[in-house]
């Protein structure tokens, strides 16, 4: 029994066979049909069952992409763009089979524009590779979804992460895209400018479209100066409400925190054990400040006052790199820490996002729900954005447990939506959240469908994702 | 002879007559056919000739909008949404006649969410009315396009202005919209959350769509805390390159300037005369800093160093409200100041935007072009964004002068596009820049057209704007 209905679709066997045969001849070793490589390109990091494509093509340039798209268009064969495969809601599955276009070899940095604070890259480069390359320029790209994802994939899924509270998400940090559309044409969505009023915002239409409208082949991204000073720290709170109130006041005061992460008691327990931290168990906020030396000191001081006023423990902050990295490494390893809470179990990571005024209420209700359901499910949140994750550990061989998890996830999503929130702050819709998208936005989904039909009338671009078409 | 080809379109006389008759009965005094009111709702603040609608309906709620849209849809009659009529590229003209929907009476503030830093408003409220209302809350909405425009119109045209360099444009500051679509359905594009990955970004598709896809009937906007301290000042430079280099270094250093405006010598001359400023004529930067007391002092000091290193005069800064308001009032009155340079002439305001590394080059070439063309045309720019305006003064009865202006505007747009720039940073496409949109983005315009056809198959929503359909 599978946890999620991955939505099997009708396969066009004849078209697939033809396209596979043509592409194998054309791309030689760059076109692979081995089972393990295909399964690795179906979904591996998701709870959604794996649906492998029929062929994986490793493209090396835009012309390769156009050629594959045109051929698949002619034969009505699905195309699934693939970056690093770190998405969580079944985005790279192939429910109707077809061709996975692996963009990892299109990983060049085409041009850094230091004076303009932007960079033009191919989609396959990962965020860590980009920042490694940029280091000597004094610039960096801030968006950090945890995984070392590709920039093309991050744009396609509108990724964000820990420092979106200060720097925004991919929505705010992509200036322009080039994309191969379903008819094989290459378009350029915008010029390399900070702002423009020139027509419909195709950049933002493609950001978050999860490969269902076109394949991103080039990105122009905003960059930022590496801050003169970075400091960080953590602070315990007596309960979640107090921690959330401290977050609200911090944001209201306009303190430009770079990160403000909420960790609930169970999550902290797991991190203390896993990363050998010397802290008592409680809900915590993890913070990071970016700015001038004076600026980060001022921010930390202001936050300290807010924390104290909300019953927080002493705010321990440090500009010491080693200590800071230890804390953030514990935060980044929270997934592995969680897995130790129930060895041998499977995990399902889900996210919702609510207005921050509702965050405490939403998390507290969710904690109660977890307790009542008997689930093991720690919570960690990008609190400054009202976004939080629940990592549910469960036995994927146990039908009752699966049903329990499904019911919990449904309640979680409905709870967030009822609080003016969204069923996904940063994981995307993929296959896993299609029904919640409709519950959240109703008739707007019809408009999305009409756009999809207009741009991809053959429904060849990543079918079965976002929309039920 | 008209300066711009406003693109007259075929009128559906029968449909228009029917709709006008039905709506007059239905809306009584709220449906007006008088010539002056119709002309006032055709374009008045643009160089594009006035094309009046056949009827103006003053709607009072969303149901009114839906009723008008459904009726117009049934009879294939154009609909032109109208806020304050302060757009500049012919956005509210009625090239095929039809019904102007005046949204100015839908001007309520529906709810302020202090803790979440957002507000829900109707589209007819102006930015000044909103900020007046918000004053006691300690919050404000920053986007300032100069005119006291309506928020609905600002969203529809993706407006920005002087402080976009710090706060972004309408693109970054609209969280969610409600809109009546061409079939009369009301959709909600997103929930009231800071971020979301739930499907296609319909919010950003409607922002900047200039009324061609739907009519915005409700907006959820980001708010910001009124800064503890605001200071500002101005600084002369020996030439435009030096001023632009100071801007580039300011942005590169990450100084969070709230405003950094470039004024060329002719523009400064006009402002000195008009606003009786005691400054020598030169290119200037006007700056404003927002932050804590210590923060704005630090920003001003850092900028002073950058200015000095680029040959700038002494940077005079002040936290004194009266002095600051005098300077910014001179900047905001720059249009009237310019008009005194050539009394009796007409004006054409146009804008382009380039990467800031190209800004000096683009403005210097444009100044040379102005001199060679014998035009009177001062320049003012939102330099931190690479966006600048040219206000061209000309005799609209003189065919040769009109031709001269048209040729200059064409060269300006092509120059910006050739420098990786856009034909409009903030004025929009409307009727005036349709041909430049195609020159700028090529095949992407076909994708825009397919979206327009899918969402508005009858082409009733503000036809003849953005796209040549």
Interface residues (C-beta under 8 A of the other chain):
Chain A: X113 X114 X115 X116 X117 X118 X157 X158 X159 X160 X164 X168 X169 X171 X172 X181 X185 X186 X187 X188 X189 X190 X191 X192 X193 X194 X195 X196 X197 X198 X199 X200 X201 X202 X204 X205 X207 X208 X209 X213 X224 X225 X227 X248 X251 X252 X253 X254 X292 X294 X295 X298 X353 X354 X355 X356 X357 X385 X386 X387 X417 X420 X421 X422 X423 X424 X425 X426 X427 X428 X429 X433 X436 X437 X440 X441 X442 X443 X444 X445 X446 X447 X448 X450 X451 X452 X453 X454 X455 X466 X467
Chain B: X113 X114 X115 X116 X117 X118 X157 X158 X159 X160 X164 X168 X169 X171 X172 X181 X185 X186 X187 X188 X189 X190 X191 X192 X193 X194 X195 X196 X197 X198 X199 X200 X201 X202 X204 X205 X207 X208 X209 X213 X224 X225 X227 X248 X251 X252 X253 X254 X292 X294 X295 X298 X353 X354 X355 X356 X357 X385 X386 X387 X417 X420 X421 X422 X423 X424 X425 X426 X427 X428 X429 X433 X436 X437 X440 X441 X442 X443 X444 X445 X446 X447 X448 X450 X451 X452 X453 X454 X455 X466 X467
